[in-house]
Amino acid sequence: MSSYVLAIDQGTTSTRAILYDESGMARGVDQREFPQLYPHPDHVEHDPEQIWESVREVVRGALAAAGADGAQVAAIGITNQRETTIVWDRETGRPVYNAIVWQDRRTADICRRWKTEEELIRERTGLVSHPYFSASKLRWILDNVPGARERAERGELAFGTVDSYLIWRLTGGAVHATDVTNASRTMLFNLRSEAWDGELCHLFSIPEPLLPAVQRSASRFGETRGLDFLPDGIPICGVAGDQQASLFGQGCWSHGDAKCTYGTGAFLLVNLATDFILSRSGLITTAAATPEGEPLQYALEGSLFIAGAAIQWLRDGLGIIETAPQVNELAARARPDSEVVFVPALVGLGAPYWVPEAQGTIFGLTRATGAAELARATLESIALQVRDLVLAIESDTGFSLQRLRADGGAAKSDLLLALQANVLGATVERMREGESTALGAAMLAALGAGLQDKETLRGWAQVERAFEPSGDREAVEALIRRWEHAVKTTIEHYKRAH
C-alpha cells in the first residue's frame, strides 16, 4: 500500500490539500475557496470556522482524488497565510473574534504610535512597525473584544497564526504550537534569542500566556486526534508560513538563492543562510524554514500586497476579463506606444516603501486607452514592483541577482515572466510544481518524519522553463523611468493627504 505526505495549504482566498508520493509527485489535489469578509473599507476578516471547514473538505477531496484513505497518510505538512491573527478559547476552541487577515489595515494608528520604538523592533524582530504583522492585530482584539484582555491574562485564551489554529484543531486541542517562520511574522519573536521577546510583549501590552510554543519547521508538532476525516496518530512534522515554505519547496537552500511567489500578493525571498542582515532598504529580515537540529536560517523578504489580486480586480471590479488567464491575451493586444502606468496600491504600498495610506493610481490615460492597455499596465506593475524588491536586496547584500525562481498562480503567465526577465535583466525560472508552497510543506514534513533526507528532496524541485532577458532595452528603460516617477508621485500625494 502506497504512503503519502499530505500538505495542507491554507491560503488567503482558498484552501488546498495535496497528496504527494515518495517521488514528490502530486497524486491527489482538492481546492476550495472560502468567504472574504469586509465589515469596513479597511477591514479584512475570515471566519475561522469556515477556514477549518474548508480544511476538512479539501483533505477529503484530495484523498478521494488519489483513491486513497487516511491510513495511507504517513505525515502532514502545513503551510499558511501568514500574520493573520486568531484568538480562541482554550477550553472550547471557539474563536473570540474573526481572524484578522494580513491585508487588514485597521491598526495603522496603533502602529504609528509604536514607530517611536522602530529601531528596537527592527533590531529584535527584523520587522517594521506596520499593520501587516500580527502584534497590532492581536492588540486590537484584546482592546476591542469585551473581556478578552482579562481572559488572556488568566491564561484562558490562545493566540496563533493560522498554522497554530490548525495544529490545535488537528490535534484535538492537545498542542498549542507554531514554527519559527510564523513566529517571526508576529513582531513579538526575537530572531537573535530565538524566543518570544518579553520586553516587546510588555511594550505592546500582550500577555505572554497567549503565545504558542515555537519549534523548528521540520519537527514533530503532534498527532491527529478525534477527527472525522483522518485517523488518529498521523504526525504533523512540517510547518512553515507560505513564503518560507515556497523558498524551501523551490530548492532555494543556499546563500543567495531567491524566489518570488506570484499569488494574491507577490513575495520575494532571498536565502541568507545563517547571516543575520538587517535591511536598510525597506525589506524585512525573517526566519527561513529550518529543520530540527540545524542552526536558525534567515531570509530577506520583500512583500507586495497586490499582485494577482490586481488581475482579480480587473475581473471582479472592472469586469474587463471573465477569467484571470484572459489578461494575457488582452494585454498582448495593447498599443505599443501606450504609456499607461498602474500603481496597484489597492491596500497600501508594502515593501520597499511601506506606505499604508497609499491608494491605487493610474497614470497616462488618453482617449486611446482601453482595456488592453490597462491589462498590460497591470502585468507590468507586478514585474516592476518585483524589480524594486530585487534592487533593495542587492543594496542590502551587495550581490547581484542572476536568477529568480518563480511560482504561484500568476507565474503561469508567459507574458508576465518574460516582462519580469526584461525589467530585471536576469533569468527567471518557472518551477514544474506551480504550487511550491504546498510542495515545501510536504518536503518539510517528509524530512521531519524521517521519510526522506535532504539530498533526495532536492530532486523534488524541478524547473519547467527559463525566461531570458530579450527585446528593446531602450523601451524597457523608458518603462522603468515612468514607473519610478509614478510611484514617487503616488507616495507624495497620499502622504500629503494624510
C-alpha positions as CSV (number, residue, x, y, z in Angstrom):
1,M,0.0,0.0,0.0
2,S,1.4,3.4,-1.0
3,S,2.1,6.0,1.6
4,Y,1.7,9.8,1.1
5,V,2.6,13.0,2.6
6,L,-0.4,15.3,3.0
7,A,0.2,19.0,2.5
8,I,-2.5,21.4,3.8
9,D,-2.0,24.8,2.1
10,Q,-4.3,27.3,3.9
11,G,-4.2,30.5,1.8
12,T,-5.8,33.9,1.8
13,T,-8.6,33.2,-0.6
14,S,-8.7,29.4,-0.7
15,T,-7.6,26.2,1.0
16,R,-5.8,23.4,-0.9
17,A,-4.8,19.9,0.1
18,I,-2.3,17.8,-2.0
19,L,-1.2,14.2,-1.5
20,Y,2.5,13.7,-2.6
21,D,4.0,10.3,-3.2
22,E,7.6,9.2,-2.4
23,S,9.0,10.9,-5.5
24,G,7.3,14.3,-4.8
25,M,4.6,13.9,-7.4
26,A,1.1,15.2,-6.6
27,R,-1.4,12.3,-6.7
28,G,-4.5,13.9,-5.3
29,V,-5.5,17.6,-5.2
30,D,-8.5,19.5,-4.0
31,Q,-9.1,23.2,-3.5
32,R,-12.0,25.3,-2.1
33,E,-12.5,29.0,-1.9
34,F,-14.0,30.4,1.3
35,P,-15.7,33.8,2.0
36,Q,-13.8,37.0,2.4
37,L,-15.3,39.4,4.9
38,Y,-15.1,43.2,4.6
39,P,-17.0,44.7,7.6
40,H,-15.4,48.1,6.9
41,P,-13.4,49.5,4.0
42,D,-10.0,48.9,5.6
43,H,-11.0,45.7,7.4
44,V,-10.4,42.2,6.0
45,E,-11.6,39.2,8.1
46,H,-12.1,35.4,7.8
47,D,-14.4,33.2,9.9
48,P,-12.0,30.6,11.5
49,E,-14.7,28.0,11.5
50,Q,-15.1,28.4,7.7
51,I,-11.3,28.0,7.4
52,W,-11.5,24.8,9.4
53,E,-14.4,23.5,7.4
54,S,-12.5,24.2,4.2
55,V,-9.6,22.1,5.5
56,R,-11.9,19.2,6.3
57,E,-13.4,19.4,2.8
58,V,-10.2,19.6,0.8
59,V,-8.5,16.8,2.8
60,R,-11.4,14.5,2.0
61,G,-11.3,15.7,-1.6
62,A,-7.6,15.1,-2.1
63,L,-7.9,11.6,-0.6
64,A,-10.8,10.8,-3.0
65,A,-8.9,12.2,-6.0
66,A,-5.9,9.9,-5.2
67,G,-8.1,6.9,-4.5
68,A,-6.5,6.7,-1.0
69,D,-7.7,6.7,2.5
70,G,-6.4,8.4,5.6
71,A,-4.5,5.3,6.8
72,Q,-2.1,5.8,3.9
73,V,-1.0,9.3,5.1
74,A,2.4,9.0,6.7
75,A,2.9,12.6,7.7
76,I,1.2,16.0,7.4
77,G,2.7,19.3,6.5
78,I,1.0,22.7,7.0
79,T,1.7,25.9,5.2
80,N,-0.5,29.0,5.7
81,Q,-1.3,32.6,5.1
82,R,1.0,34.4,7.5
83,E,0.4,37.2,10.0
84,T,-3.4,36.5,10.0
85,T,-4.4,36.6,13.7
86,I,-6.8,34.3,15.6
87,V,-7.6,34.2,19.3
88,W,-9.6,31.3,20.7
89,D,-10.9,29.9,23.9
90,R,-8.5,27.1,25.2
91,E,-11.4,25.1,26.6
92,T,-13.9,25.2,23.8
93,G,-11.7,26.1,20.9
94,R,-14.2,28.7,19.9
95,P,-12.7,32.0,18.4
96,V,-13.4,35.1,20.3
97,Y,-13.4,37.2,17.1
98,N,-13.0,36.6,13.4
99,A,-9.5,36.1,12.1
100,I,-8.0,39.5,11.2
101,V,-6.3,39.0,7.9
102,W,-2.7,40.1,7.0
103,Q,-4.3,42.6,4.4
104,D,-6.3,44.4,7.2
105,R,-5.3,48.0,7.9
106,R,-7.4,48.9,10.9
107,T,-4.4,49.0,13.2
108,A,-2.5,51.7,11.3
109,D,-2.9,54.2,14.2
110,I,-1.6,51.7,16.7
111,C,1.5,51.1,14.5
112,R,2.1,54.8,14.1
113,R,2.3,55.1,17.9
114,W,4.8,52.2,18.0
115,K,7.0,54.0,15.5
116,T,8.9,55.5,18.4
117,E,10.2,52.0,19.0
118,E,11.0,51.3,15.4
119,E,14.7,50.7,15.9
120,L,14.1,48.3,18.8
121,I,11.5,46.4,16.8
122,R,13.9,46.1,13.8
123,E,16.9,45.0,15.9
124,R,14.9,42.3,17.8
125,T,12.5,41.0,15.1
126,G,13.8,42.1,11.8
127,L,10.4,43.8,11.0
128,V,9.0,47.3,10.9
129,S,6.0,48.6,12.8
130,H,3.2,48.0,10.3
131,P,-0.4,46.7,10.3
132,Y,0.8,43.8,8.2
133,F,2.2,41.9,11.2
134,S,0.3,40.1,13.9
135,A,1.1,42.1,17.1
136,S,-1.1,45.1,16.4
137,K,-4.0,42.9,15.2
138,L,-3.7,40.9,18.5
139,R,-3.6,44.1,20.5
140,W,-6.8,45.3,18.7
141,I,-8.6,42.1,19.6
142,L,-7.5,42.4,23.3
143,D,-8.7,46.1,23.4
144,N,-11.9,45.7,21.5
145,V,-13.5,42.3,22.3
146,P,-15.2,42.6,25.7
147,G,-13.4,40.6,28.4
148,A,-10.7,39.4,26.0
149,R,-7.8,41.0,27.9
150,E,-8.8,39.8,31.3
151,R,-9.3,36.3,30.0
152,A,-6.0,36.4,28.2
153,E,-4.2,37.4,31.4
154,R,-5.8,34.5,33.2
155,G,-4.5,32.1,30.6
156,E,-7.9,31.2,29.2
157,L,-7.2,32.3,25.6
158,A,-4.8,31.2,23.0
159,F,-3.3,33.3,20.2
160,G,-2.0,31.9,16.9
161,T,-1.4,32.5,13.3
162,V,-3.4,30.1,11.1
163,D,-0.9,27.3,11.4
164,S,-1.3,27.3,15.2
165,Y,-5.1,27.2,14.9
166,L,-4.9,24.2,12.5
167,I,-2.4,22.4,14.7
168,W,-4.8,22.9,17.7
169,R,-7.7,21.6,15.7
170,L,-5.9,18.7,14.1
171,T,-4.6,17.5,17.5
172,G,-7.9,17.8,19.2
173,G,-6.7,20.8,21.3
174,A,-3.7,18.9,22.6
175,V,-1.0,21.1,21.0
176,H,-0.6,24.9,21.0
177,A,2.5,25.5,18.8
178,T,3.9,27.3,15.9
179,D,7.1,27.2,13.9
180,V,10.0,29.7,13.7
181,T,8.8,31.1,10.3
182,N,5.3,32.0,11.5
183,A,6.6,33.2,14.9
184,S,9.0,35.6,13.1
185,R,6.0,37.3,11.4
186,T,4.3,38.4,14.7
187,M,6.6,41.3,15.7
188,L,6.9,39.6,19.0
189,F,9.6,37.0,18.3
190,N,13.3,37.8,18.9
191,L,15.3,36.4,16.0
192,R,18.5,36.7,18.0
193,S,17.4,34.8,21.1
194,E,15.0,32.6,19.1
195,A,12.3,33.2,21.7
196,W,9.3,35.4,22.4
197,D,10.6,38.8,23.5
198,G,9.2,39.7,26.9
199,E,10.2,43.4,26.6
200,L,8.2,43.7,23.3
201,C,5.2,41.9,24.8
202,H,5.2,44.3,27.7
203,L,5.7,47.3,25.3
204,F,2.7,46.2,23.2
205,S,0.6,45.0,26.2
206,I,0.5,41.4,25.0
207,P,0.0,38.8,27.8
208,E,2.7,36.1,27.3
209,P,0.3,33.2,28.3
210,L,-1.4,33.8,25.0
211,L,1.6,32.7,22.9
212,P,2.3,29.3,21.4
213,A,5.4,27.1,21.8
214,V,7.9,27.7,19.0
215,Q,9.5,24.8,17.1
216,R,11.8,24.2,14.1
217,S,9.9,24.0,10.8
218,A,10.7,20.3,10.3
219,S,10.0,18.7,13.6
220,R,7.2,16.7,15.3
221,F,4.4,19.1,16.3
222,G,1.8,16.5,17.4
223,E,-0.5,13.8,16.1
224,T,-4.1,13.9,14.7
225,R,-6.7,13.1,17.3
226,G,-10.5,13.0,17.3
227,L,-11.1,13.9,13.6
228,D,-13.9,12.7,11.4
229,F,-11.8,12.9,8.2
230,L,-8.4,11.5,9.3
231,P,-7.4,8.6,11.6
232,D,-5.7,9.3,15.0
233,G,-1.9,9.2,15.2
234,I,-0.8,10.8,11.9
235,P,2.2,13.0,12.8
236,I,2.4,16.7,11.9
237,C,6.0,17.1,11.0
238,G,6.3,20.1,8.8
239,V,5.1,23.7,9.3
240,A,6.1,26.9,7.6
241,G,4.5,30.2,6.6
242,D,3.6,30.1,2.9
243,Q,6.5,32.1,1.6
244,Q,9.2,30.3,3.6
245,A,7.6,27.0,2.5
246,S,7.8,28.2,-1.1
247,L,11.5,29.1,-0.7
248,F,12.2,25.6,0.7
249,G,10.0,24.0,-2.0
250,Q,11.8,25.7,-4.8
251,G,15.1,24.3,-3.6
252,C,16.5,27.7,-2.6
253,W,18.6,26.3,0.2
254,S,21.9,28.1,-0.5
255,H,23.1,31.6,0.4
256,G,21.9,34.0,-2.4
257,D,19.2,31.7,-3.8
258,A,16.0,33.7,-4.5
259,K,12.4,33.1,-5.4
260,C,9.2,35.0,-6.0
261,T,5.7,33.7,-5.5
262,Y,3.1,35.5,-7.6
263,G,-0.1,34.9,-5.7
264,T,-2.6,37.3,-4.2
265,G,0.4,39.4,-3.4
266,A,4.0,38.8,-4.6
267,F,6.6,37.7,-2.1
268,L,10.3,37.7,-2.9
269,L,12.7,36.0,-0.6
270,V,16.5,35.5,-0.8
271,N,18.2,32.9,1.4
272,L,20.8,34.4,3.8
273,A,21.7,31.0,5.4
274,T,22.9,31.9,8.9
275,D,23.8,35.5,8.1
276,F,21.6,37.9,10.1
277,I,21.3,41.0,7.9
278,L,19.0,43.9,8.9
279,S,17.7,45.7,5.8
280,R,18.2,49.4,5.4
281,S,16.4,49.4,2.1
282,G,12.8,48.7,3.1
283,L,12.9,44.9,3.3
284,I,12.4,42.8,6.4
285,T,14.5,40.0,7.9
286,T,12.6,36.8,8.6
287,A,13.3,33.3,9.7
288,A,13.6,30.8,6.9
289,A,12.3,27.2,7.2
290,T,14.8,25.4,9.4
291,P,14.9,21.7,10.1
292,E,15.3,20.5,13.7
293,G,19.0,20.2,14.7
294,E,20.2,22.9,12.3
295,P,21.1,26.5,13.2
296,L,18.3,29.0,12.5
297,Q,18.3,30.1,8.9
298,Y,17.4,33.7,7.8
299,A,16.0,35.3,4.7
300,L,15.5,38.9,3.4
301,E,11.9,39.4,2.2
302,G,10.0,41.9,0.2
303,S,6.2,41.7,0.3
304,L,3.9,43.2,-2.3
305,F,0.4,43.3,-1.1
306,I,-1.2,43.3,-4.6
307,A,0.0,41.1,-7.5
308,G,-2.5,38.5,-8.7
309,A,-5.1,40.5,-6.7
310,A,-4.7,43.3,-9.3
311,I,-5.7,40.8,-12.0
312,Q,-8.7,39.7,-9.8
313,W,-9.7,43.4,-9.7
314,L,-9.7,43.6,-13.5
315,R,-12.0,40.6,-13.4
316,D,-14.3,41.3,-10.4
317,G,-14.0,45.0,-10.0
318,L,-13.9,46.3,-13.6
319,G,-15.3,43.2,-15.5
320,I,-12.9,43.6,-18.4
321,I,-12.0,39.9,-18.3
322,E,-14.0,36.9,-17.3
323,T,-11.2,34.6,-16.1
324,A,-7.7,35.5,-14.8
325,P,-5.8,33.9,-17.7
326,Q,-7.6,36.1,-20.2
327,V,-5.4,39.0,-19.0
328,N,-2.6,37.7,-21.1
329,E,-4.4,37.6,-24.4
330,L,-5.9,41.1,-23.7
331,A,-2.5,42.6,-22.6
332,A,-0.9,41.2,-25.8
333,R,-3.2,43.5,-27.8
334,A,-2.1,46.7,-26.1
335,R,-0.9,49.6,-28.2
336,P,2.9,49.5,-28.2
337,D,3.1,53.3,-27.7
338,S,0.9,53.2,-24.6
339,E,2.4,55.0,-21.6
340,V,-0.2,53.8,-19.0
341,V,1.3,53.1,-15.6
342,F,-0.8,51.4,-12.9
343,V,0.4,51.7,-9.3
344,P,-1.7,48.9,-7.7
345,A,-1.7,50.3,-4.1
346,L,-5.2,48.9,-3.5
347,V,-4.4,48.1,0.1
348,G,-1.5,50.5,0.6
349,L,2.1,50.0,-0.6
350,G,4.3,47.3,1.0
351,A,8.0,46.8,0.6
352,P,10.2,48.6,0.0
353,Y,8.1,51.7,0.6
354,W,5.7,50.8,3.5
355,V,3.1,53.5,2.9
356,P,-0.2,52.1,4.2
357,E,-2.0,55.4,3.3
358,A,-1.4,55.0,-0.4
359,Q,-4.2,54.1,-2.8
360,G,-4.2,52.7,-6.3
361,T,-3.4,55.2,-9.0
362,I,-3.4,55.1,-12.8
363,F,-1.2,57.5,-14.9
364,G,-1.1,58.1,-18.6
365,L,-4.8,57.8,-19.6
366,T,-5.8,59.1,-23.0
367,R,-8.7,58.7,-25.3
368,A,-6.8,55.9,-26.9
369,T,-6.6,53.9,-23.7
370,G,-8.7,50.8,-23.5
371,A,-8.9,47.5,-21.6
372,A,-5.9,46.1,-23.4
373,E,-3.6,48.9,-22.2
374,L,-4.9,48.6,-18.6
375,A,-4.3,44.9,-18.7
376,R,-0.7,45.3,-20.0
377,A,-0.1,48.0,-17.3
378,T,-1.3,45.6,-14.7
379,L,1.1,42.9,-15.6
380,E,3.9,45.4,-15.9
381,S,3.1,46.7,-12.4
382,I,3.7,43.3,-11.0
383,A,7.0,42.9,-12.7
384,L,8.2,46.4,-11.8
385,Q,7.2,46.1,-8.2
386,V,9.3,42.9,-8.0
387,R,12.2,44.7,-9.6
388,D,12.0,47.3,-6.8
389,L,12.4,44.4,-4.3
390,V,15.4,43.0,-6.2
391,L,17.1,46.4,-6.1
392,A,16.6,46.6,-2.4
393,I,18.0,43.1,-1.9
394,E,21.1,43.9,-3.9
395,S,21.6,47.1,-1.9
396,D,21.4,45.2,1.4
397,T,23.5,42.3,0.5
398,G,26.0,43.7,-2.1
399,F,25.5,40.8,-4.5
400,S,23.8,40.9,-7.9
401,L,20.9,38.6,-8.5
402,Q,21.4,36.5,-11.6
403,R,18.5,34.1,-11.3
404,L,15.0,34.3,-9.8
405,R,12.8,31.2,-9.4
406,A,9.0,31.7,-9.7
407,D,5.8,30.0,-8.7
408,G,2.2,30.9,-7.9
409,G,-0.9,31.3,-10.0
410,A,0.2,34.5,-11.8
411,A,3.5,32.8,-12.7
412,K,1.6,30.7,-15.2
413,S,1.7,33.8,-17.4
414,D,4.5,33.6,-20.0
415,L,4.0,37.3,-20.7
416,L,4.4,38.2,-17.0
417,L,7.6,36.2,-16.6
418,A,9.0,37.5,-19.9
419,L,8.3,41.0,-18.7
420,Q,10.0,40.1,-15.4
421,A,13.1,38.8,-17.0
422,N,13.3,42.0,-19.1
423,V,13.0,44.5,-16.3
424,L,15.4,42.5,-14.1
425,G,17.9,41.8,-16.8
426,A,18.2,38.3,-15.2
427,T,17.0,34.8,-15.8
428,V,13.6,33.9,-14.4
429,E,12.9,30.1,-13.9
430,R,9.3,28.8,-13.6
431,M,9.1,25.7,-11.4
432,R,7.5,22.5,-12.6
433,E,5.4,22.5,-9.4
434,G,3.3,25.6,-9.7
435,E,2.4,25.5,-6.1
436,S,5.7,25.3,-4.4
437,T,4.2,26.4,-1.0
438,A,2.4,23.1,-0.7
439,L,5.4,21.2,-2.0
440,G,7.6,22.9,0.5
441,A,5.3,21.9,3.4
442,A,5.3,18.3,2.1
443,M,9.2,18.3,1.9
444,L,9.4,19.7,5.4
445,A,7.0,17.0,6.7
446,A,8.9,14.2,4.8
447,L,12.1,15.5,6.4
448,G,10.7,15.9,9.8
449,A,9.1,12.5,9.8
450,G,12.3,10.9,8.6
451,L,10.7,9.7,5.4
452,Q,13.3,11.4,3.1
453,D,16.7,13.0,3.5
454,K,17.6,16.5,2.3
455,E,19.6,15.3,-0.7
456,T,16.7,13.2,-2.0
457,L,14.3,16.1,-1.6
458,R,16.4,18.3,-3.9
459,G,15.1,16.2,-6.8
460,W,11.5,17.3,-5.9
461,A,12.2,20.9,-7.1
462,Q,12.3,20.9,-10.9
463,V,12.5,23.9,-13.3
464,E,9.9,23.8,-16.1
465,R,11.0,26.7,-18.2
466,A,13.6,29.5,-18.1
467,F,12.9,33.1,-19.4
468,E,15.9,35.2,-20.5
469,P,16.0,39.0,-21.0
470,S,15.2,40.0,-24.5
471,G,13.7,42.8,-26.6
472,D,14.3,46.5,-26.9
473,R,16.4,47.6,-23.9
474,E,15.7,51.3,-24.5
475,A,11.9,50.7,-24.3
476,V,12.5,48.7,-21.0
477,E,14.4,51.6,-19.5
478,A,11.7,54.1,-20.5
479,L,9.1,51.9,-18.8
480,I,11.2,51.8,-15.7
481,R,11.6,55.6,-15.6
482,R,7.8,56.0,-16.0
483,W,7.2,53.5,-13.2
484,E,9.7,55.2,-10.7
485,H,8.1,58.6,-11.3
486,A,4.6,57.2,-10.9
487,V,5.4,55.5,-7.6
488,K,7.1,58.6,-6.2
489,T,4.2,60.8,-7.2
490,T,1.7,58.4,-5.7
491,I,3.6,58.3,-2.4
492,E,3.9,62.1,-2.2
493,H,0.2,62.6,-2.9
494,Y,-1.1,60.3,-0.3
495,K,1.4,61.1,2.4
496,R,0.4,64.8,1.9
497,A,-3.3,63.9,2.0
498,H,-2.8,62.2,5.4
